[in-house]
């Protein structure tokens, strides 16, 4: 299952800046055809204050070489 987009509040570990961003908790690529740029956009966040980019813990389910892979 792919979860709906959620608005989240992020506090940057680099500079302490708090900001709003969007993310999906999970994306199932067997159900939704998201491209790599969209997956990265929904599973990472970049601080507008200092530019630190980090993962925000999305689960991505996809088929790789006929095997279903779960990436966190």
C-alpha positions as a Markdown table, in Angstrom:
| # | Residue | x | y | z |
|---|---|---|---|---|
| 1 | Unk | 0.0 | 0.0 | 0.0 |
| 2 | Unk | 1.2 | 3.5 | -0.7 |
| 3 | Unk | 0.3 | 5.9 | 2.0 |
| 4 | Unk | -1.1 | 9.4 | 1.4 |
| 5 | Unk | 1.1 | 12.5 | 1.4 |
| 6 | Unk | 1.6 | 13.9 | 4.9 |
| 7 | Unk | 2.7 | 17.4 | 5.9 |
| 8 | Unk | 5.4 | 17.1 | 8.6 |
| 9 | Unk | 7.4 | 19.5 | 10.7 |
| 10 | Unk | 11.1 | 18.9 | 10.6 |
| 11 | Unk | 13.8 | 20.2 | 13.0 |
| 12 | Unk | 17.2 | 20.3 | 11.3 |
| 13 | Unk | 19.9 | 18.4 | 13.2 |
| 14 | Unk | 22.5 | 20.7 | 11.6 |
| 15 | Unk | 21.2 | 24.2 | 12.5 |
| 16 | Unk | 18.0 | 23.6 | 14.5 |
| 17 | Unk | 15.8 | 25.4 | 12.0 |
| 18 | Unk | 12.2 | 24.2 | 12.0 |
| 19 | Unk | 10.3 | 24.0 | 8.7 |
| 20 | Unk | 7.3 | 22.2 | 7.0 |
| 21 | Unk | 7.8 | 19.5 | 4.4 |
| 22 | Unk | 5.9 | 16.7 | 2.8 |
| 23 | Unk | 6.5 | 13.0 | 2.8 |
| 24 | Unk | 5.0 | 9.5 | 2.2 |
| 25 | Unk | 5.5 | 6.9 | 4.9 |
| 26 | Unk | 5.5 | 4.1 | 2.3 |
| 27 | Unk | 5.5 | 3.7 | -1.5 |
| 28 | Unk | 4.6 | 0.5 | -3.2 |
| 29 | Unk | 6.0 | 0.6 | -6.7 |
| 30 | Unk | 3.9 | -2.5 | -7.7 |
| 31 | Unk | 0.8 | -0.3 | -7.3 |
| 32 | Unk | 2.1 | 3.2 | -8.2 |
| 33 | Unk | 4.6 | 4.1 | -11.0 |
| 34 | Unk | 6.6 | 6.8 | -9.2 |
| 35 | Unk | 9.8 | 7.9 | -10.8 |
| 36 | Unk | 13.2 | 8.1 | -9.0 |
| 37 | Unk | 13.0 | 11.9 | -8.5 |
| 38 | Unk | 9.5 | 11.7 | -6.9 |
| 39 | Unk | 10.7 | 8.8 | -4.6 |
| 40 | Unk | 13.6 | 10.9 | -3.5 |
| 41 | Unk | 11.5 | 14.0 | -3.0 |
| 42 | Unk | 9.0 | 12.1 | -0.8 |
| 43 | Unk | 11.6 | 10.2 | 1.2 |
| 44 | Unk | 14.2 | 13.0 | 2.0 |
| 45 | Unk | 14.1 | 16.5 | 3.2 |
| 46 | Unk | 16.5 | 19.5 | 2.7 |
| 47 | Unk | 16.8 | 22.2 | 5.3 |
| 48 | Unk | 16.1 | 25.6 | 3.7 |
| 49 | Unk | 18.3 | 27.2 | 6.4 |
| 50 | Unk | 21.5 | 25.4 | 6.0 |
| 51 | Unk | 21.0 | 22.9 | 3.1 |
| 52 | Unk | 21.5 | 19.7 | 5.0 |
| 53 | Unk | 19.7 | 16.8 | 3.2 |
| 54 | Unk | 18.6 | 13.8 | 5.1 |
| 55 | Unk | 16.4 | 10.7 | 4.8 |
| 56 | Unk | 13.0 | 10.8 | 6.6 |
| 57 | Unk | 12.4 | 7.1 | 6.8 |
| 58 | Unk | 10.0 | 6.1 | 4.0 |
| 59 | Unk | 9.5 | 2.4 | 3.2 |
| 60 | Unk | 9.9 | 1.7 | -0.6 |
| 61 | Unk | 8.7 | -1.6 | -1.9 |
| 62 | Unk | 9.9 | -2.6 | -5.4 |
| 63 | Unk | 10.8 | -5.6 | -7.5 |
| 64 | Unk | 14.5 | -6.0 | -8.3 |
| 65 | Unk | 15.6 | -9.0 | -10.3 |
| 66 | Unk | 12.3 | -10.8 | -9.7 |
| 67 | Unk | 12.6 | -10.3 | -5.9 |
| 68 | Unk | 10.5 | -7.9 | -3.9 |
| 69 | Unk | 12.9 | -5.6 | -2.0 |
| 70 | Unk | 12.0 | -3.4 | 1.0 |
| 71 | Unk | 14.1 | -0.3 | 1.4 |
| 72 | Unk | 13.9 | 2.0 | 4.4 |
